Amino acid sequence: MAYIKTTTNKEGRTHVYLVEGYRKDGKVKQRIIHKYGLLDELEAVEPGILERLKKEAKAGLLNSNQTIQVTYELLEPMNEPDKSYGWMVLDSLFEELKLHDFMKKVKTKSNYDLTTALKLLVFQRILNPNSKLATVESQVDLFGDWDINLNAIYRYLDKLDEIKNDIQLHLHQEISRLTNRESRLVFYDVTNYYFETDISDEEEISEEGEIIHVGLRRRGPSKEHRPKPIVQLGLFMDTNGIPISYKLFRGNQTDPVTYLPAVEEGKKQFGIERIIVVADKAMNSKTNVSEMFEQGDGWLFSQKHRGKRGAPKDIQEQILNPADWHFNQTETFAKKSYIRSRKLGTGKNAPVVEEKVLITWSKKYADRERIRREGALEYASKLTNAELFRQTSKKGGKKYLDLSYLDKETGELKPFSPIIKIDKEQVAFDAQFDGINVLVTSEIKLSDEAILDSYKQLSKIEDCFRVTKTEIDSRPVYVWTEEHIQAHFLTCFIALILIRLLQYKTNWAMSPTRMINALNSAKATHLQDDYYRLQENSDMTELNKLLGHDWQRGIVKFEELKNYAKNSYTTLK
C-alpha cells in the first residue's frame, strides 16, 4: 500500500514523496512512486497539504493511475513460467463451506498440512485431473505457496478415508445453511468407474472359512462397456442439482442392490426421518418398494410397461384404454393418471400399497421409437438365415424373430435348423406403446405436474456422472488399496460439489467445461519486484462479473493478487 514519506536534507528543507513497499529476494524495500516537491513550497500554495496527502494515500486515492517501468536483460532467458491463479475462485468456495475450519480440527500424527493436501487434490482434480504423482508435480504451475510431496499425499489418503463420512455430513450441513436445501426429496442413481488394471480384488477368508473382506474392484456390467474391474457409486442429489452424498459398492453388485443400503446410510448419517427418492426403473423392484413402505419412506420411480412379461397388466390396460386421456392443444403430448393398489409379494399376507400412476405420451418420443424399431426390423430381416442368426451375438432385432424348429415334412423337431421369420404379432404389440412413459409414486396427493417436474430433474444426476467422467476425469482409477480408492472418490465428490456450487451461484450460466477453461485461463506472469501481469479469456472476465467480483486488472502487486477472490464474491443464496 502506498503512503506519504518525508525526508529532510542538510539545508533543513523537507521533500515529500509517495512511496510503496515491496519484497525482493526476501527483503522489504521501498520505491518512490511520485515526487511532490519541497514541503514549504507546497504549503505556500495549499496550507495543510501534507495532512491531506496522508489521508488520501491511506484511502488509496493517490495511486489509482500509477505506472511502472519494467526492464529486461535482452540476453537473459525468462525461465519463470506463468502461474495459474484460477484455483483461488475454488478456494473462496472452500472457505465459504468452512472446510478450512473443519480440516483444522482433524488430528494428524505428522507435520504435513492436511488442508493444503486436500486443496491440491480437489483443485487439480477440477483444473488439471491426473494421477496423484502428476498432481504433485503440477503444483509448481499454481500461484502461491504449494509444497506437498508425494509421500504426504499417500499418507493423507488414508486419513481422508477415515473422515469421509464426517466430511460429507459437514458439507451437507453447510450447503443446507447456504442454499435452503430440501433433504426430504432426493434423487438417486448409480454409475460405475473402471480401474487401470485387469486384476480384481480377491476375497480374504479366515481360517474358519468365513469371508473377512471382499474388496471393491470387481468385474461387473460396465456402463462404458470396459472389460476391466469396476466399482459402483451410488449418488444422492438435491433439488438444486447439488450432490448430497455418495456410497461405493463392489463392482459386481447390481444397481437395485445398492439402493437400500445407500438410503439407510444416508438417512442415518443426515438424521432424516422420512425421505422421498426419485429414481429410474432399475430401482423399482418389489424388494426396494417393500422396504421403503415398511420404513415409511416414499418413492417416485419410472415403471416398466412394455413386453408381455414383467410389465403390470393393469398399467398396460390403462395405456391401451382410449378413455381419460388429456391432450395439449397441438396434440403432441397427452397424459392420464389414476390410483392403483400394488401388492408387494405373492403370499396372502403380502402388503398392499396405494400408488399414483402417471402415464404420458409424447409424439416426439413415439416417432423416435418407431424409427428405432424400423431399424431393428431391418436388421432382423437379415437374420432369417439360420447360419447368420447363430453367428451374431447382438440382440438388436432378435426379439422380433419367431423361431420354429418343426420339420414340415416329417414333423420332427430339428433344434439346429430353425425356421426364422418376423414375428408380426410382437411388432404390433410393441407399436401400441410407442411414445409412452410411466411413473409411479407413493405420494398419491402429488399433482401430475409436480410428478413430471420432479422426475425431469433426475437428468441432472446423470449430468453429474458425466461431469465426473469427463471434466474431472475420475476414471480410470490408478490407486488400488480400498482406503486410497475411498479417498480418491471423496476428492472427486468434493470437486463435483464445488463445480455445482459455482454453477448454482452463477445461475447455471456456464457449462462445467466453460468454467474450468475460464479458471485455467487466469494466469499471472511475474514481471519484476512484486508485480505480476495478468491474463484471462473472455469467459473468465464474464465469470468474475457473474460472481460479483470487480477484477479489471492488467498489472497487480503480489499482495493484491494474493487476496484475489477473498471476501469479494457474492455469497450463496
C-alpha positions as CSV (number, residue, x, y, z in Angstrom):
1,M,0.0,0.0,0.0
2,A,1.3,3.5,-0.9
3,Y,1.9,6.1,1.8
4,I,3.4,9.6,2.2
5,K,7.1,9.9,3.2
6,T,9.1,13.0,4.0
7,T,12.9,13.5,4.1
8,T,14.9,16.5,5.3
9,N,18.1,17.5,3.6
10,K,21.2,19.1,5.1
11,E,19.8,22.6,4.4
12,G,16.8,21.7,6.5
13,R,14.3,21.6,3.7
14,T,11.7,18.8,3.6
15,H,10.9,16.8,0.5
16,V,7.5,15.0,0.1
17,Y,7.2,11.6,-1.7
18,L,4.6,9.0,-2.4
19,V,6.3,5.6,-1.8
20,E,5.3,2.0,-1.5
21,G,6.9,-1.1,0.0
22,Y,7.7,-4.2,-1.9
23,R,9.5,-7.5,-1.3
24,K,12.6,-8.6,-3.3
25,D,14.8,-11.6,-2.5
26,G,13.0,-12.0,0.8
27,K,13.8,-8.4,1.9
28,V,11.3,-5.5,2.2
29,K,12.4,-2.4,0.1
30,Q,10.8,0.9,-0.8
31,R,10.4,2.7,-4.1
32,I,9.2,6.2,-5.0
33,I,6.0,6.4,-6.9
34,H,5.7,10.2,-7.1
35,K,7.8,13.2,-6.1
36,Y,5.6,16.1,-4.9
37,G,8.4,18.6,-4.2
38,L,9.5,20.8,-1.2
39,L,7.1,21.0,1.6
40,D,7.5,24.8,2.2
41,E,6.7,25.5,-1.5
42,L,3.7,23.1,-1.3
43,E,2.4,24.7,1.9
44,A,2.7,28.2,0.3
45,V,0.2,27.1,-2.4
46,E,-2.0,24.9,-0.2
47,P,-1.7,25.2,3.6
48,G,-2.2,21.7,5.3
49,I,-1.4,19.8,2.1
50,L,0.7,17.3,4.0
51,E,-2.2,16.1,6.1
52,R,-4.4,15.9,3.1
53,L,-1.9,13.8,1.1
54,K,-1.5,11.4,4.0
55,K,-5.3,10.9,4.3
56,E,-5.7,10.4,0.6
57,A,-2.8,7.9,0.5
58,K,-4.3,5.9,3.4
59,A,-7.6,5.8,1.5
60,G,-5.8,4.5,-1.6
61,L,-6.7,7.6,-3.7
62,L,-3.2,8.6,-4.8
63,N,-2.0,5.5,-6.7
64,S,-5.0,4.7,-8.9
65,N,-3.3,5.9,-12.1
66,Q,0.2,4.8,-11.4
67,T,2.6,3.3,-14.0
68,I,5.6,1.2,-13.6
69,Q,8.8,0.8,-15.6
70,V,9.9,-2.7,-16.3
71,T,13.3,-3.6,-17.6
72,Y,14.6,-6.8,-19.0
73,E,18.1,-8.1,-19.8
74,L,17.9,-8.9,-23.5
75,L,20.4,-11.8,-23.2
76,E,18.9,-13.2,-20.1
77,P,16.3,-16.0,-20.6
78,M,12.9,-15.7,-19.0
79,N,12.6,-19.1,-17.3
80,E,9.9,-18.3,-14.8
81,P,6.6,-19.8,-16.2
82,D,3.1,-18.3,-15.9
83,K,1.3,-19.2,-12.7
84,S,-2.4,-20.2,-12.6
85,Y,-4.4,-18.3,-10.0
86,G,-7.9,-19.5,-11.1
87,W,-7.8,-22.0,-8.2
88,M,-8.4,-19.1,-5.8
89,V,-12.1,-18.9,-7.0
90,L,-12.4,-22.5,-5.8
91,D,-10.7,-21.6,-2.6
92,S,-13.3,-19.0,-1.9
93,L,-16.0,-21.7,-2.1
94,F,-13.8,-23.9,0.1
95,E,-13.8,-21.1,2.7
96,E,-17.5,-20.5,2.3
97,L,-18.2,-24.1,3.1
98,K,-16.0,-23.8,6.2
99,L,-13.8,-26.6,5.1
100,H,-10.8,-24.8,6.4
101,D,-12.3,-24.8,9.9
102,F,-13.3,-28.5,9.6
103,M,-9.9,-29.7,8.5
104,K,-8.1,-27.8,11.3
105,K,-10.0,-30.0,13.8
106,V,-8.7,-33.2,12.2
107,K,-5.9,-34.7,14.2
108,T,-2.8,-36.0,12.3
109,K,0.4,-37.6,13.6
110,S,2.7,-35.8,11.1
111,N,3.7,-32.2,10.4
112,Y,2.2,-32.2,6.9
113,D,-0.6,-29.8,6.1
114,L,-3.7,-32.0,5.5
115,T,-5.8,-28.9,4.5
116,T,-3.3,-27.9,1.8
117,A,-3.1,-31.5,0.6
118,L,-6.9,-31.8,0.3
119,K,-7.0,-28.5,-1.6
120,L,-4.3,-29.6,-4.0
121,L,-6.1,-32.9,-4.7
122,V,-9.5,-31.3,-5.2
123,F,-8.5,-28.1,-7.1
124,Q,-6.3,-30.0,-9.5
125,R,-9.0,-32.7,-9.9
126,I,-11.0,-29.8,-11.4
127,L,-8.3,-27.8,-13.2
128,N,-5.8,-30.5,-14.3
129,P,-7.1,-34.0,-13.4
130,N,-4.4,-36.6,-13.4
131,S,-2.7,-39.2,-11.3
132,K,-1.5,-38.5,-7.8
133,L,2.1,-38.3,-9.0
134,A,1.3,-35.9,-11.8
135,T,-0.8,-33.8,-9.4
136,V,2.1,-33.4,-7.1
137,E,4.4,-32.5,-10.0
138,S,1.9,-29.9,-11.4
139,Q,1.6,-27.9,-8.2
140,V,4.6,-25.8,-9.4
141,D,2.2,-24.3,-12.0
142,L,-0.1,-22.8,-9.3
143,F,0.3,-19.3,-8.0
144,G,1.1,-19.3,-4.2
145,D,2.9,-21.5,-1.8
146,W,2.4,-25.1,-2.7
147,D,4.9,-27.6,-1.3
148,I,3.3,-31.1,-0.8
149,N,5.4,-34.2,-1.5
150,L,4.1,-37.5,-2.8
151,N,4.6,-39.3,0.5
152,A,2.4,-36.8,2.2
153,I,-0.3,-37.3,-0.4
154,Y,-0.5,-41.0,0.0
155,R,-0.3,-40.8,3.8
156,Y,-3.2,-38.4,3.8
157,L,-5.3,-40.5,1.5
158,D,-5.6,-42.9,4.4
159,K,-6.7,-40.1,6.7
160,L,-9.2,-38.8,4.2
161,D,-10.7,-42.3,4.1
162,E,-11.2,-42.2,7.9
163,I,-13.1,-38.9,7.8
164,K,-15.0,-39.3,4.5
165,N,-18.4,-39.6,6.3
166,D,-17.7,-36.7,8.6
167,I,-16.8,-34.5,5.6
168,Q,-20.0,-35.5,3.8
169,L,-22.0,-34.6,6.8
170,H,-20.2,-31.3,7.2
171,L,-20.8,-30.4,3.6
172,H,-24.5,-31.3,3.8
173,Q,-24.9,-29.1,6.8
174,E,-23.1,-26.1,5.3
175,I,-24.9,-26.4,1.9
176,S,-28.2,-26.7,3.7
177,R,-27.4,-23.5,5.5
178,L,-26.3,-21.7,2.4
179,T,-29.0,-22.9,-0.1
180,N,-32.0,-23.9,2.0
181,R,-31.6,-27.5,0.8
182,E,-34.7,-29.7,0.8
183,S,-33.4,-33.0,2.1
184,R,-36.7,-35.0,2.1
185,L,-37.0,-35.1,-1.7
186,V,-33.8,-36.5,-3.2
187,F,-32.6,-38.1,-6.4
188,Y,-30.6,-41.3,-6.6
189,D,-28.8,-43.1,-9.4
190,V,-25.8,-45.4,-9.8
191,T,-22.9,-45.5,-12.2
192,N,-19.5,-47.3,-12.3
193,Y,-15.9,-46.4,-12.8
194,Y,-13.2,-48.7,-14.2
195,F,-9.6,-49.2,-13.0
196,E,-6.4,-49.2,-14.9
197,T,-5.8,-52.9,-14.1
198,D,-7.0,-56.3,-15.2
199,I,-6.8,-57.8,-11.7
200,S,-9.9,-57.9,-9.5
201,D,-9.7,-57.9,-5.7
202,E,-9.7,-61.4,-4.1
203,E,-11.7,-62.4,-1.1
204,E,-10.0,-62.6,2.2
205,I,-11.1,-65.8,4.0
206,S,-10.4,-66.6,7.7
207,E,-9.1,-70.0,8.9
208,E,-12.7,-70.8,9.8
209,G,-13.7,-70.3,6.2
210,E,-15.6,-67.0,6.8
211,I,-15.2,-64.2,4.3
212,I,-13.4,-61.3,6.1
213,H,-13.1,-58.9,3.2
214,V,-14.3,-58.9,-0.4
215,G,-12.8,-55.7,-1.9
216,L,-14.3,-53.1,-4.2
217,R,-12.6,-53.8,-7.5
218,R,-14.8,-56.5,-9.2
219,R,-15.8,-57.3,-12.7
220,G,-19.4,-56.4,-13.5
221,P,-21.7,-54.8,-16.1
222,S,-19.7,-51.7,-17.0
223,K,-21.8,-48.8,-18.3
224,E,-18.9,-47.9,-20.6
225,H,-18.5,-51.5,-21.8
226,R,-15.0,-51.7,-20.4
227,P,-13.5,-55.2,-19.8
228,K,-12.0,-54.0,-16.6
229,P,-12.7,-54.3,-12.9
230,I,-15.1,-51.6,-11.8
231,V,-16.5,-50.0,-8.7
232,Q,-20.2,-49.0,-8.3
233,L,-21.0,-45.5,-7.0
234,G,-24.5,-44.5,-5.7
235,L,-25.1,-40.8,-5.6
236,F,-27.8,-38.7,-3.9
237,M,-28.6,-35.2,-5.3
238,D,-30.9,-32.4,-4.0
239,T,-33.5,-30.4,-6.0
240,N,-30.9,-27.8,-6.8
241,G,-28.7,-30.3,-8.7
242,I,-26.1,-30.3,-5.9
243,P,-24.8,-33.7,-4.7
244,I,-25.7,-34.7,-1.1
245,S,-23.7,-37.8,-0.5
246,Y,-22.3,-40.9,-2.2
247,K,-21.5,-44.5,-1.3
248,L,-19.2,-47.0,-3.0
249,F,-20.2,-50.6,-3.7
250,R,-18.4,-53.6,-5.2
251,G,-18.3,-53.7,-9.0
252,N,-20.3,-56.9,-9.2
253,Q,-23.3,-55.5,-7.3
254,T,-26.2,-54.6,-9.5
255,D,-27.9,-51.2,-9.4
256,P,-31.0,-52.2,-7.4
257,V,-28.9,-53.9,-4.7
258,T,-27.2,-50.6,-3.9
259,Y,-30.4,-48.8,-3.3
260,L,-31.5,-49.8,0.2
261,P,-28.0,-49.7,1.8
262,A,-27.5,-46.2,0.3
263,V,-30.8,-44.9,1.6
264,E,-30.4,-46.4,5.0
265,E,-26.9,-44.9,5.4
266,G,-28.0,-41.5,4.1
267,K,-30.9,-41.3,6.4
268,K,-28.9,-42.3,9.4
269,Q,-26.0,-40.0,8.6
270,F,-28.0,-36.9,8.0
271,G,-30.7,-37.6,10.6
272,I,-33.6,-37.7,8.1
273,E,-36.8,-39.4,9.4
274,R,-38.7,-39.7,6.1
275,I,-37.3,-39.5,2.6
276,I,-38.8,-39.5,-0.9
277,V,-36.5,-40.9,-3.5
278,V,-36.7,-40.2,-7.2
279,A,-35.0,-42.9,-9.3
280,D,-35.3,-44.7,-12.6
281,K,-37.0,-48.1,-13.2
282,A,-33.8,-50.1,-12.2
283,M,-34.6,-49.3,-8.5
284,N,-38.3,-50.1,-8.9
285,S,-38.2,-53.7,-7.5
286,K,-40.6,-55.3,-5.1
287,T,-37.8,-55.7,-2.6
288,N,-36.9,-52.0,-2.6
289,V,-40.5,-50.7,-2.6
290,S,-41.5,-53.1,0.2
291,E,-38.6,-51.9,2.4
292,M,-39.4,-48.3,1.6
293,F,-43.0,-48.9,2.5
294,E,-42.1,-50.6,5.8
295,Q,-39.8,-47.7,6.7
296,G,-42.5,-45.2,6.0
297,D,-40.5,-43.6,3.1
298,G,-41.7,-42.6,-0.3
299,W,-40.7,-43.1,-3.9
300,L,-41.1,-41.8,-7.4
301,F,-39.9,-44.3,-9.9
302,S,-40.3,-44.9,-13.6
303,Q,-42.1,-48.1,-14.4
304,K,-41.6,-50.8,-16.9
305,H,-44.7,-51.0,-19.2
306,R,-43.5,-52.8,-22.4
307,G,-43.4,-56.5,-23.1
308,K,-45.7,-59.5,-22.4
309,R,-43.8,-60.4,-19.3
310,G,-42.9,-58.3,-16.3
311,A,-45.0,-55.3,-17.0
312,P,-48.1,-54.8,-14.8
313,K,-51.2,-55.8,-16.7
314,D,-53.4,-53.1,-15.1
315,I,-51.0,-50.4,-16.4
316,Q,-50.9,-51.8,-19.9
317,E,-54.7,-51.9,-19.9
318,Q,-54.8,-48.2,-18.9
319,I,-52.4,-47.3,-21.6
320,L,-54.5,-49.1,-24.3
321,N,-57.7,-47.7,-22.9
322,P,-58.6,-44.6,-25.1
323,A,-60.6,-43.0,-22.3
324,D,-59.4,-40.3,-19.9
325,W,-56.5,-39.1,-22.0
326,H,-55.9,-35.3,-21.8
327,F,-54.1,-33.8,-24.8
328,N,-52.4,-30.5,-25.3
329,Q,-53.7,-28.1,-28.0
330,T,-51.3,-29.3,-30.6
331,E,-52.0,-33.0,-29.7
332,T,-48.3,-33.7,-29.4
333,F,-48.5,-34.6,-25.7
334,A,-51.1,-36.4,-23.6
335,K,-51.4,-37.8,-20.0
336,K,-53.7,-39.7,-17.7
337,S,-53.3,-40.7,-14.1
338,Y,-55.1,-43.0,-11.6
339,I,-54.6,-44.6,-8.2
340,R,-53.9,-48.3,-8.1
341,S,-53.3,-50.9,-5.4
342,R,-49.9,-52.6,-5.7
343,K,-49.3,-56.0,-4.0
344,L,-45.8,-56.2,-2.7
345,G,-45.3,-60.0,-2.7
346,T,-47.0,-63.3,-3.6
347,G,-48.3,-64.5,-0.3
348,K,-51.8,-63.9,1.2
349,N,-50.3,-61.6,3.8
350,A,-48.2,-59.6,1.4
351,P,-48.7,-55.9,2.0
352,V,-50.7,-53.8,-0.5
353,V,-49.9,-50.1,-1.1
354,E,-51.6,-47.4,-3.0
355,E,-49.6,-45.8,-5.8
356,K,-50.4,-43.0,-8.1
357,V,-49.7,-43.9,-11.7
358,L,-49.0,-41.1,-14.3
359,I,-48.9,-42.2,-17.9
360,T,-47.7,-39.8,-20.5
361,W,-47.5,-39.9,-24.3
362,S,-45.2,-37.8,-26.5
363,K,-45.4,-37.6,-30.3
364,K,-41.6,-36.8,-30.5
365,Y,-40.8,-39.9,-28.4
366,A,-43.2,-42.0,-30.4
367,D,-41.6,-41.0,-33.7
368,R,-38.2,-41.8,-32.3
369,E,-39.2,-45.3,-31.1
370,R,-40.9,-46.0,-34.4
371,I,-37.7,-45.2,-36.3
372,R,-35.7,-47.2,-33.9
373,R,-38.0,-50.3,-34.3
374,E,-37.9,-50.0,-38.1
375,G,-34.1,-50.1,-37.9
376,A,-34.3,-53.2,-35.6
377,L,-36.7,-54.9,-38.1
378,E,-34.4,-54.2,-41.0
379,Y,-31.6,-55.8,-39.0
380,A,-33.9,-58.7,-38.0
381,S,-34.8,-59.4,-41.6
382,K,-31.1,-60.2,-42.3
383,L,-31.1,-62.8,-39.6
384,T,-33.9,-65.0,-41.0
385,N,-31.0,-67.0,-42.4
386,A,-30.3,-69.6,-39.7
387,E,-26.5,-69.5,-40.2
388,L,-26.4,-65.7,-39.8
389,F,-28.6,-65.9,-36.8
390,R,-26.3,-68.3,-35.0
391,Q,-23.2,-66.3,-35.8
392,T,-24.4,-62.9,-34.4
393,S,-24.3,-62.2,-30.7
394,K,-26.1,-58.9,-31.0
395,K,-29.6,-58.8,-29.6
396,G,-30.8,-56.0,-31.9
397,G,-34.0,-57.1,-33.6
398,K,-33.8,-60.7,-32.4
399,K,-36.9,-60.1,-30.2
400,Y,-38.9,-59.7,-33.4
401,L,-38.0,-63.1,-34.8
402,D,-40.1,-66.2,-34.4
403,L,-38.1,-69.4,-34.3
404,S,-39.8,-72.6,-35.4
405,Y,-37.9,-75.9,-35.1
406,L,-40.6,-78.2,-36.6
407,D,-39.7,-80.1,-39.8
408,K,-42.8,-79.6,-42.1
409,E,-42.2,-82.9,-44.0
410,T,-41.5,-85.3,-41.1
411,G,-43.0,-83.5,-38.2
412,E,-39.7,-83.9,-36.3
413,L,-38.0,-81.3,-34.2
414,K,-34.7,-80.0,-35.6
415,P,-33.2,-77.7,-33.0
416,F,-30.1,-76.9,-35.1
417,S,-32.1,-75.8,-38.2
418,P,-34.8,-73.3,-37.1
419,I,-37.2,-71.7,-39.4
420,I,-36.9,-68.0,-38.8
421,K,-39.4,-65.3,-39.7
422,I,-40.5,-61.9,-38.5
423,D,-42.9,-62.1,-35.5
424,K,-45.6,-59.6,-36.7
425,E,-47.7,-60.1,-33.6
426,Q,-44.8,-58.9,-31.4
427,V,-44.1,-56.0,-33.7
428,A,-47.8,-54.9,-33.5
429,F,-47.8,-55.4,-29.7
430,D,-44.8,-53.2,-29.2
431,A,-46.1,-50.5,-31.5
432,Q,-49.0,-49.8,-29.2
433,F,-46.6,-48.4,-26.6
434,D,-44.6,-46.1,-28.8
435,G,-44.2,-42.7,-27.0
436,I,-45.4,-43.9,-23.6
437,N,-43.7,-43.3,-20.3
438,V,-45.0,-44.4,-16.9
439,L,-44.2,-43.0,-13.5
440,V,-45.4,-44.4,-10.2
441,T,-45.2,-42.7,-6.8
442,S,-46.3,-43.4,-3.2
443,E,-47.2,-39.7,-2.9
444,I,-50.7,-40.0,-4.2
445,K,-51.6,-36.4,-3.5
446,L,-48.9,-35.0,-5.8
447,S,-50.3,-33.3,-8.9
448,D,-49.4,-34.7,-12.3
449,E,-47.4,-31.6,-13.0
450,A,-45.4,-31.9,-9.7
451,I,-44.6,-35.6,-10.5
452,L,-43.4,-34.7,-14.0
453,D,-41.3,-31.8,-12.8
454,S,-39.7,-33.9,-10.1
455,Y,-38.8,-36.7,-12.4
456,K,-37.4,-34.4,-15.1
457,Q,-34.8,-33.2,-12.5
458,L,-33.4,-36.7,-12.4
459,S,-31.5,-35.9,-15.6
460,K,-29.3,-33.6,-13.5
461,I,-27.8,-36.5,-11.7
462,E,-26.9,-38.1,-15.0
463,D,-25.2,-34.9,-15.8
464,C,-23.3,-35.1,-12.5
465,F,-22.0,-38.5,-13.6
466,R,-21.0,-37.1,-17.0
467,V,-19.0,-34.3,-15.3
468,T,-17.2,-36.8,-13.1
469,K,-16.2,-38.9,-16.1
470,T,-15.2,-36.1,-18.5
471,E,-14.4,-32.8,-16.8
472,I,-12.8,-34.1,-13.6
473,D,-11.8,-37.4,-15.2
474,S,-12.5,-39.7,-12.2
475,R,-11.5,-42.8,-14.2
476,P,-9.5,-44.8,-14.9
477,V,-8.7,-45.2,-11.2
478,Y,-5.0,-45.7,-10.6
479,V,-4.9,-46.3,-6.8
480,W,-5.6,-49.8,-5.6
481,T,-5.9,-50.1,-1.8
482,E,-9.5,-49.7,-0.6
483,E,-8.5,-46.8,1.6
484,H,-7.0,-44.9,-1.3
485,I,-9.9,-45.8,-3.6
486,Q,-12.3,-44.3,-1.0
487,A,-10.2,-41.2,-0.6
488,H,-9.9,-40.8,-4.4
489,F,-13.7,-40.7,-4.8
490,L,-14.0,-38.4,-1.8
491,T,-11.8,-35.8,-3.6
492,C,-13.9,-36.3,-6.8
493,F,-17.1,-35.8,-4.8
494,I,-15.8,-32.6,-3.3
495,A,-14.6,-31.4,-6.7
496,L,-18.1,-32.1,-8.1
497,I,-19.7,-30.1,-5.3
498,L,-17.5,-27.1,-6.0
499,I,-18.4,-27.2,-9.7
500,R,-22.1,-27.4,-9.0
501,L,-22.0,-24.7,-6.4
502,L,-20.1,-22.4,-8.8
503,Q,-22.9,-23.1,-11.4
504,Y,-25.5,-22.5,-8.8
505,K,-24.0,-19.2,-7.7
506,T,-23.9,-18.0,-11.4
507,N,-27.4,-19.2,-12.1
508,W,-26.1,-22.0,-14.4
509,A,-24.9,-19.5,-16.9
510,M,-21.9,-21.6,-17.9
511,S,-21.3,-25.3,-18.5
512,P,-18.6,-27.0,-16.4
513,T,-16.3,-27.1,-19.4
514,R,-16.5,-23.4,-20.0
515,M,-16.0,-22.6,-16.3
516,I,-13.0,-24.9,-16.0
517,N,-11.4,-23.5,-19.2
518,A,-12.1,-20.0,-17.8
519,L,-10.4,-20.8,-14.5
520,N,-7.4,-22.3,-16.3
521,S,-7.0,-19.2,-18.4
522,A,-6.4,-17.0,-15.4
523,K,-2.6,-16.7,-15.5
524,A,-0.1,-14.4,-13.7
525,T,3.3,-13.6,-15.1
526,H,6.0,-12.3,-12.7
527,L,7.5,-9.0,-14.1
528,Q,9.9,-7.7,-11.5
529,D,10.0,-7.0,-7.8
530,D,6.4,-8.0,-6.6
531,Y,4.5,-7.0,-9.8
532,Y,2.6,-9.5,-11.9
533,R,0.9,-9.2,-15.3
534,L,-2.5,-10.9,-15.6
535,Q,-4.2,-12.5,-18.5
536,E,-7.5,-14.3,-18.8
537,N,-10.0,-15.2,-21.5
538,S,-13.4,-13.6,-22.0
539,D,-15.2,-16.4,-20.1
540,M,-13.1,-15.6,-17.0
541,T,-14.0,-12.0,-17.3
542,E,-17.6,-13.0,-17.5
543,L,-17.3,-15.4,-14.6
544,N,-15.9,-12.6,-12.4
545,K,-18.8,-10.4,-13.3
546,L,-21.3,-13.2,-12.6
547,L,-19.7,-13.7,-9.2
548,G,-19.9,-10.0,-8.4
549,H,-16.2,-9.6,-8.4
550,D,-14.7,-6.3,-9.9
551,W,-11.4,-7.6,-11.2
552,Q,-10.3,-5.5,-14.2
553,R,-6.6,-5.5,-13.8
554,G,-3.6,-5.7,-16.1
555,I,-0.8,-5.5,-13.6
556,V,-1.1,-6.0,-9.9
557,K,1.1,-6.3,-6.9
558,F,1.8,-9.6,-5.1
559,E,-0.4,-8.7,-2.1
560,E,-3.3,-7.7,-4.3
561,L,-3.1,-10.9,-6.3
562,K,-2.7,-12.9,-3.1
563,N,-6.0,-11.6,-1.8
564,Y,-7.9,-12.2,-5.1
565,A,-11.3,-13.6,-4.6
566,K,-11.2,-13.2,-0.8
567,N,-14.3,-11.6,0.6
568,S,-15.2,-10.3,-2.9
569,Y,-17.6,-12.8,-4.3
570,T,-21.3,-12.8,-3.6
571,T,-22.3,-15.4,-1.1
572,L,-24.6,-18.3,-1.9
573,K,-28.3,-17.7,-1.8
